[in-house]
Structure formats: C-alpha cells, structure tokens
C-alpha cells in the first residue's frame, strides 16, 4: 500500500476492487452468507435470485456507525489512530406480484419480484500514522533518484520533485547534470520520519433487480447496479534531522490532497435450486464493474534549515485527471439449510482474480497494468452465517474470511470478520441490530524500497467495528 496521493497507481485499483459490503442488519449479522438463503434486500450483493424467496412486499432501511482503530509499528516505534463515521448502509423496497393460479400452488410460476435498493459496498474512513527513526533510507533520496531519471529542472514532476527543487531540498549540479540531497552521512543517519494518512468516503450501489419463483423449486434473478462513490485522502510526509547530524538541514514537509469522484455500472445474474424443502443451492455471476473516475489533487512543500531559514509553503498546480478502471468478474456459489423454519445456516464462496483488473486509459497506463498483473493475486472469500428463530426473537451470527489479494511476498492482506445480531419481529414490523468486527494486517510502505535506499515496511493492525440498526415493514 503506497503513500502517494496524486499519481494513479495499482493501489487505486486495489482500493475499488477489495470491498467489504455492509448491507442490512440481517445481512451484516449473518456475515453476508445469504446467497442461497435469500429473503433480504442486501442479498442482491451476492445473488439476486435470493429476492425470489419473498412472498410479501417489504421496505427496509438501516443506520450505521463504524469506528476504525489502527496500530502501526515503524522502525520499532508504535503509533495509534482512531476514526469514527456515521453512514447509511441500506435502504430500499421489494415488490411482490403473485402469479400462481389458485388451483396450482406447487407448479408453474408462483411470484415475480422487483426491487429498488441502495447498499453500501465500501468504507474508506481510515486514519493511520507511521512515526519512527529510520537509520537506513530517506524519502528525500527517493525523490533524488526520481529526479535524476527525469533530467533538468524544467522536466521535473511539478507535484513532487519540482516542489522539492524549489524548496532547495534537492540541489542541481549543472556540471554533472545530477541532483544532490545532502552531504554524508546522509542518508545513512538517524532521521525522524512522520507519515500521517487520513482518508474518508464510501461507495454504494443503486440496484434495479428482478426475480421470479418457479414451483417453489427454482428461483431466478438478475439486476443492473449503478455505482456511486467518493474518496478523499490527505497525506502528510515529514522528514527531519532532530540530532543535527546534517549541518544545513532541519526538516521538510510534503502534504498531498486528493479528491476522487466515481461512478460505474455492473450486472449480476443468479439462480437458486431447492431440491428438497431444507436445502437450497445457489450460483451467481458478477460482471466486471466499469468505473469512471475523476481525480482532483494538489501538493505543497515547506522546508526549514539550521540557519533559521524557511521556504514557507510552496504550492503545486491544481490538477485534474479523468480515467477508467475495470474490476475483475466474480463467481459466487452458496448453499443454505433450513430446519423446520427454526434454524437457517448459510455458506457462501466467492472467487475473483484481482490480477485481471486494469486501467482503461490506453498506453498511458500500460506499465501500471503490468504491475497489477504481476502484483495481484486470486482472492477467495468464504462466508458463513447461522440464524435461530425464538419467536419473536431471532439470534444471528456470522464469520467471513478474505484471502490475500496481493502476491504473498508483497503484502499480507488476509482479512477476517466476526459478526452477531438479533431481531425482534412483531407482525409486519421487524427491528434488527448487528455488530461486525473486521481485522486486517497490511504492510504499508510510505515510499518504495530501492537497492541503495532500502526501506522496512510498517506493520499495521487495523480493526473496524461497525454497528447497524435496521427497520423493515412487510405489506
């Protein structure tokens, strides 16, 4: 996970493909393992055929609050950050039209269904800090290496290397045509590095879904989903010389701001077969998501020196860029068991190959698409959920596991979640509550490691606590 905010890179693709949806309180409590069980508005995220289980129309909505806790270890120093946000996880309705003949309750088409739903699919609210004394590499040296690949000052990137050149953090030798940072022992000296990341935003899907029930044995469904979202990021990178080991240099700060708006579409189709009254088997196909994105960004730099000199804030231009991302398709399989309408057990499996994701902006992103193909991996998702009916109470629990979407030697993004909840049902009204805990242990590199400028990635433990309160009404 890179620390750059303005350059479009493989981290952007990973962000919009590696999503963990919330949905209704019931869907959340059961860990999303409802692909074959159905009967919930958020089942369209897994298998739209699950709408075919409904026999009455329903409207539902939910309210959510999430809190993230991040602990990082960077060169032996530990930092902690928290972030809390309020959200709308789901809202929508499903309409049911009875098709069956009064003398044929078990043959032919039974019901037709139409659903208009909104489900929250991604949560980008996150805060982390990496702070430690780095004795072996420098952020400045990384930018010096980049600058020497670019050429004279007029050819530097105005958002990074040119800013450091203007702040005299990078010096240009006209005789050799090379950039310099500082005299020895730089960069092999103790430097205090402080990297702060603050992100917020979300993605959600507005879905138009249809389903039908044939003889209470076969359920078919499909839908078109419109994706809407936004992502904002603020990154502050600071490097300083607190022990005054470098005569002229004191510190420099690079701040990066990014705002992304996105829209897109995808398709899902699925089927559920009920061979016996207590077993349901489901399959679904999720098309790629075709995303259109617009980035707006700017950076600024400030540097101070031992002679009390300071550059003040130097600003980059304001930039904007439009581009496209295509996420990989997904294959979904599920099985559900029901016992005397008292116990429901669901098990879902989802497969996707993240290395198939790509940018769609022609030759400009060809090198990045090659990095995606070599850096990302297949991802396997397993979900399981259990519901007990103690009328009028329902007790629920669930578990999810997401395998690492990166190649194992590049990152460790395995994620698991545990969830639970309960519901109170009274005639047509139902009140639901759910809690879910996500845990992921990524590695974060604030800048790339190089042979002459090695960097030890920070080890991060990220916990996300989410609570969903839901209401539904059958009519």
C-alpha positions in Angstrom: 0.0 0.0 0.0 1.8 3.1 -1.2 1.7 6.5 0.3 1.3 8.6 -2.9 -1.9 10.5 -3.2 -1.8 12.1 -6.6 -0.4 9.5 -9.0 -2.8 6.9 -10.2 -1.3 3.5 -9.5 -2.1 -0.1 -8.6 -3.2 1.0 -5.1 -6.2 2.8 -6.6 -7.3 -0.4 -8.4 -6.9 -2.4 -5.3 -9.0 0.1 -3.3 -12.0 -0.2 -5.6 -11.8 -4.0 -6.1 -11.2 -5.0 -2.5 -14.5 -4.1 -0.9 -16.4 -5.4 2.1 -20.1 -4.5 1.8 -22.3 -3.8 4.8 -26.0 -4.0 3.8 -28.9 -4.7 6.1 -28.6 -5.6 9.8 -29.6 -9.2 9.0 -27.1 -9.5 6.1 -24.4 -8.0 8.3 -25.1 -10.3 11.3 -25.0 -13.4 9.1 -21.7 -12.4 7.6 -23.2 -11.9 4.2 -23.8 -15.7 3.9 -27.2 -15.3 2.2 -26.6 -16.2 -1.4 -28.8 -19.3 -1.1 -30.9 -18.4 1.9 -32.2 -15.2 0.3 -35.2 -13.2 1.6 -33.2 -10.0 2.3 -32.8 -6.7 0.3 -29.0 -6.9 0.5 -28.9 -10.4 -1.0 -28.6 -8.6 -4.4 -24.9 -8.1 -3.5 -24.4 -11.8 -3.6 -27.2 -13.5 -5.6 -30.2 -11.5 -6.9 -32.2 -14.8 -7.2 -32.5 -14.6 -3.4 -35.3 -12.0 -3.9 -37.4 -14.8 -5.2 -37.8 -16.1 -1.7 -40.0 -13.2 -0.8 -43.8 -13.8 -0.7 -44.7 -10.3 0.6 -43.6 -6.9 -0.4 -41.1 -5.2 2.0 -39.5 -1.9 2.6 -36.4 -1.5 4.8 -33.6 0.8 5.8 -30.7 0.9 8.1 -28.5 3.3 10.0 -24.8 2.5 10.8 -21.8 3.8 12.7 -18.3 2.5 12.3 -15.1 3.1 14.2 -11.6 2.1 13.0 -8.6 1.5 15.2 -5.2 1.4 13.7 -1.9 0.4 15.4 1.3 0.6 13.4 4.9 -0.4 14.2 7.6 1.5 12.2 11.3 1.0 13.0 10.4 -0.1 16.5 8.1 2.8 17.3 4.3 2.3 17.8 1.6 4.7 16.9 -2.2 4.5 17.2 -5.0 6.3 15.4 -8.9 6.1 15.6 -11.6 7.3 13.2 -15.5 7.2 13.6 -18.1 7.8 11.0 -21.9 7.6 10.6 -23.4 6.0 7.4 -26.4 4.8 5.6 -25.8 1.1 5.0 -29.0 0.2 3.1 -32.4 1.5 2.0 -35.0 0.1 -0.5 -38.0 -2.0 -1.2 -39.1 -5.2 -2.9 -42.4 -5.6 -4.6 -44.0 -9.0 -5.0 -46.6 -9.9 -7.6 -48.5 -13.2 -7.2 -48.6 -15.2 -10.5 -49.8 -18.6 -9.4 -53.2 -20.0 -10.2 -55.4 -20.7 -7.2 -55.6 -24.4 -8.1 -51.9 -24.8 -8.7 -49.9 -23.7 -5.7 -46.9 -26.0 -6.3 -46.5 -25.8 -10.1 -45.8 -23.1 -12.6 -44.6 -19.6 -11.9 -45.5 -18.5 -8.4 -44.3 -14.9 -7.8 -42.5 -12.1 -9.7 -40.3 -9.6 -7.8 -38.9 -6.2 -8.4 -36.5 -4.5 -6.1 -35.1 -1.0 -5.9 -32.2 -0.9 -3.4 -29.2 1.0 -2.2 -26.4 -0.9 -0.4 -23.2 0.5 0.9 -20.3 -1.5 -0.6 -17.1 0.2 0.6 -15.9 2.2 3.6 -12.8 4.3 3.1 -12.8 6.0 6.6 -9.4 5.3 7.9 -6.6 7.0 9.7 -3.0 5.8 10.3 0.3 7.2 11.4 3.9 5.9 10.9 6.4 7.6 13.1 9.9 6.3 13.8 13.7 6.9 13.5 14.9 5.5 10.1 18.7 4.9 10.1 19.0 3.4 6.6 17.0 5.3 4.0 15.4 8.7 3.2 12.3 10.0 1.5 14.5 12.8 0.0 16.9 10.2 -1.5 13.9 8.5 -3.1 12.9 11.8 -4.8 16.5 12.5 -5.8 16.6 9.1 -7.6 13.4 10.0 -9.5 14.7 13.5 -10.4 17.9 12.0 -11.9 15.8 9.9 -14.2 13.8 12.9 -15.3 16.5 15.4 -16.3 17.0 19.1 -15.9 14.7 21.2 -13.6 12.3 22.1 -16.4 11.4 18.4 -16.8 10.6 17.6 -13.2 7.2 16.5 -11.9 5.6 19.7 -10.7 3.8 17.8 -7.9 6.8 16.2 -6.3 10.4 16.6 -7.5 10.0 20.2 -8.8 8.5 21.2 -5.4 11.5 19.8 -3.6 13.8 21.5 -6.0 12.0 24.9 -5.4 12.4 24.3 -1.7 16.1 23.6 -2.1 15.7 20.1 -0.7 17.0 18.8 -4.0 20.1 20.7 -5.5 21.0 20.5 -9.1 24.7 20.3 -10.3 24.8 21.9 -13.7 28.2 20.4 -14.4 27.3 16.7 -13.8 23.5 17.1 -14.6 22.8 15.3 -11.4 20.7 16.2 -8.4 22.1 16.1 -4.8 20.4 15.9 -1.4 22.9 16.5 1.5 26.5 15.7 2.3 27.5 12.5 4.1 26.5 10.8 6.3 23.1 11.4 4.6 21.0 9.3 4.1 22.7 6.7 6.5 22.0 8.6 9.6 19.1 8.7 12.1 16.2 10.6 10.6 12.9 11.1 12.3 10.1 10.2 9.8 6.5 11.0 10.4 3.9 9.8 7.9 0.2 10.6 8.5 -2.7 9.2 6.4 -6.3 10.3 6.7 -8.9 9.0 4.3 -12.7 9.2 4.1 -15.5 8.3 1.7 -17.5 5.3 0.6 -19.0 3.5 -2.4 -22.5 2.3 -2.8 -24.8 0.6 -5.4 -28.2 1.7 -6.5 -29.7 -1.5 -7.9 -32.6 -2.4 -10.2 -33.2 -6.1 -9.7 -35.8 -8.7 -10.8 -36.5 -12.2 -9.7 -39.1 -15.0 -10.2 -40.1 -18.1 -8.4 -41.0 -21.3 -10.4 -42.8 -24.0 -8.5 -41.0 -23.0 -5.2 -38.1 -25.1 -6.5 -36.3 -22.7 -8.9 -35.5 -19.0 -8.3 -34.0 -16.8 -10.9 -32.8 -13.3 -10.6 -30.8 -10.5 -12.2 -30.1 -6.9 -11.9 -28.3 -3.7 -13.1 -26.4 -1.8 -10.5 -25.3 1.8 -10.6 -22.2 2.6 -8.6 -21.7 5.9 -6.9 -18.9 7.0 -4.5 -16.2 9.4 -3.4 -12.8 9.1 -1.9 -10.7 11.7 -0.2 -7.2 11.5 1.1 -4.8 13.7 3.0 -1.2 12.6 3.4 1.5 14.4 5.3 5.1 13.2 5.0 7.7 14.8 7.2 11.4 14.0 7.5 13.6 15.8 10.0 17.1 15.8 11.5 16.4 16.1 15.2 20.0 15.3 16.3 21.5 17.9 13.9 23.7 15.3 12.2 23.4 17.1 8.8 24.8 20.7 9.2 22.4 22.6 7.0 19.2 20.7 7.1 16.4 20.8 9.7 13.2 19.3 8.2 10.8 19.3 5.3 7.1 18.5 5.0 5.2 17.3 1.9 1.4 17.5 2.1 -0.8 15.8 -0.5 -4.5 16.2 -1.1 -6.7 14.1 -3.4 -10.4 14.0 -4.1 -11.9 11.3 -6.3 -15.5 11.1 -7.5 -16.5 7.9 -9.2 -19.5 6.3 -10.9 -20.0 3.0 -12.7 -22.2 0.0 -13.6 -22.2 -3.7 -13.2 -24.6 -6.7 -13.8 -25.4 -9.7 -11.7 -27.4 -12.8 -12.5 -28.1 -15.8 -10.4 -30.2 -18.9 -9.6 -31.2 -20.9 -6.6 -32.4 -24.5 -6.8 -34.3 -26.1 -3.9 -34.1 -29.9 -4.4 -35.7 -30.6 -1.0 -37.5 -28.4 1.5 -34.5 -28.0 3.7 -31.7 -27.5 1.1 -31.0 -24.6 -1.3 -28.2 -24.4 -3.8 -27.2 -21.1 -5.3 -24.9 -19.8 -8.1 -24.3 -16.3 -9.4 -22.2 -14.4 -11.9 -21.0 -10.9 -11.2 -19.8 -8.9 -14.2 -16.8 -6.6 -14.0 -17.5 -3.2 -12.7 -16.9 -0.5 -15.3 -15.8 2.6 -13.3 -15.3 6.2 -14.4 -13.2 8.3 -12.1 -12.1 11.9 -11.8 -9.2 12.9 -9.6 -8.6 16.4 -8.4 -5.3 17.0 -6.5 -2.7 19.3 -5.2 0.5 19.2 -3.1 2.6 21.6 -1.1 6.0 21.6 0.5 7.8 23.5 3.2 11.4 23.2 4.4 13.4 24.8 7.2 17.2 24.9 7.7 19.6 25.3 10.6 20.4 28.9 9.8 16.7 29.7 10.7 15.9 30.0 7.0 12.5 28.7 5.9 10.9 28.4 2.5 7.3 28.8 3.7 4.7 26.8 1.9 5.3 26.2 -1.8 2.3 25.0 -3.8 1.9 22.8 -6.8 -0.6 23.5 -9.5 -4.2 22.2 -9.1 -4.5 19.0 -11.1 -7.4 17.1 -12.6 -7.5 13.8 -14.4 -10.2 11.5 -15.8 -9.7 7.8 -16.3 -11.4 4.4 -16.1 -11.0 1.2 -14.1 -12.4 -2.2 -14.9 -12.6 -4.6 -12.0 -12.5 -8.4 -12.5 -15.6 -10.5 -12.7 -16.7 -12.7 -9.7 -18.1 -16.2 -9.4 -20.3 -17.0 -6.5 -21.6 -20.3 -5.1 -23.7 -20.9 -2.0 -25.6 -23.4 -0.1 -28.3 -22.9 2.5 -30.0 -25.2 5.0 -33.3 -24.6 6.9 -34.6 -26.9 9.6 -38.4 -26.7 10.5 -38.2 -22.9 9.9 -36.4 -22.7 13.2 -32.7 -22.8 12.1 -31.1 -21.3 8.9 -27.5 -22.0 8.0 -25.7 -20.4 5.0 -22.3 -20.9 3.4 -21.1 -18.8 0.6 -17.9 -18.9 -1.5 -16.7 -16.2 -3.9 -13.8 -16.3 -6.4 -12.2 -13.4 -8.2 -8.8 -12.8 -9.9 -7.6 -9.3 -8.9 -4.7 -9.5 -11.4 -7.4 -9.1 -14.1 -8.2 -5.6 -13.0 -6.9 -2.8 -15.2 -6.9 0.9 -16.1 -8.7 1.7 -19.3 -6.8 4.8 -20.4 -4.8 3.4 -23.3 -1.0 3.4 -23.5 -0.6 5.8 -20.6 -1.3 3.0 -18.0 0.3 0.1 -19.8 3.2 -0.1 -17.2 0.8 0.1 -14.3 -1.4 -2.7 -15.8 1.7 -4.8 -16.0 2.4 -4.1 -12.3 -1.2 -5.1 -11.5 -0.8 -8.4 -13.4 2.4 -9.3 -11.5 1.5 -7.9 -8.1 -2.1 -9.0 -7.5 -3.4 -12.5 -6.9 -6.7 -14.5 -6.9 -8.9 -13.8 -3.9 -11.1 -16.4 -2.2 -13.9 -15.2 0.1 -15.7 -17.6 2.5 -18.8 -16.6 4.5 -20.9 -18.5 6.9 -23.9 -17.5 9.0 -26.4 -19.0 11.4 -29.9 -17.8 12.4 -32.0 -19.2 15.2 -35.7 -18.4 15.4 -37.0 -18.0 19.0 -40.2 -16.3 18.0 -40.5 -13.3 18.2 -36.7 -13.1 18.7 -34.1 -14.1 16.1 -30.4 -14.7 17.1 -27.7 -14.4 14.4 -24.0 -14.9 13.9 -21.6 -15.0 11.1 -17.9 -15.2 10.0 -16.1 -14.1 6.9 -12.6 -14.7 5.5 -10.9 -12.8 2.7 -7.6 -14.2 1.3 -4.7 -12.0 0.4 -5.3 -10.1 -2.8 -1.6 -9.5 -3.3 1.2 -11.8 -4.1 2.4 -13.2 -0.7 5.9 -11.6 -0.9 4.4 -8.1 -1.5 1.7 -7.7 1.2 -0.4 -9.5 3.8 -4.0 -8.5 3.3 -5.8 -11.6 4.7 -8.9 -10.3 6.5 -11.4 -12.0 8.7 -14.6 -10.7 10.4 -16.9 -12.0 13.1 -20.5 -10.7 13.5 -23.6 -11.2 15.5 -27.0 -9.7 16.0 -30.6 -10.1 17.0 -34.0 -9.1 15.7 -37.4 -8.6 17.2 -40.4 -9.3 14.8 -43.9 -8.3 15.6 -46.5 -9.0 12.8 -45.4 -6.7 10.0 -42.6 -4.8 11.7 -39.1 -6.0 12.3 -36.3 -4.3 14.2 -32.8 -5.6 13.7 -29.4 -4.9 15.2 -26.0 -6.2 14.2 -22.3 -5.8 15.1 -19.3 -6.8 13.0 -15.6 -6.7 13.6 -13.1 -6.7 10.7 -9.4 -7.4 11.3 -6.7 -6.9 8.7 -2.9 -6.8 9.0 -1.4 -5.0 6.0 2.1 -3.7 5.4 2.5 0.0 4.5 5.5 1.4 2.7 5.5 5.2 2.7 7.8 5.2 -0.3 9.3 2.4 -2.5 12.3 0.5 -1.2 15.4 0.7 -3.5 18.7 -1.2 -3.5 20.7 1.9 -2.3 17.8 3.3 -0.3 16.2 0.3 1.5 13.0 0.7 3.5 11.4 -1.5 6.1 7.6 -1.5 5.7 5.4 -0.7 8.7 3.5 -3.5 10.1 -0.1 -2.4 10.7 -3.1 -4.0 12.6 -6.4 -2.4 11.5 -9.7 -3.1 13.3 -13.0 -1.9 12.0 -16.0 -2.0 14.4 -19.4 -1.5 12.7 -22.9 -1.4 14.2 -26.1 -1.5 12.0 -29.6 -0.8 13.2 -32.3 -1.8 10.8 -36.1 -1.4 10.3 -38.3 -3.3 7.9 -42.1 -3.4 7.2 -43.9 -6.1 5.2 -47.1 -5.2 3.3 
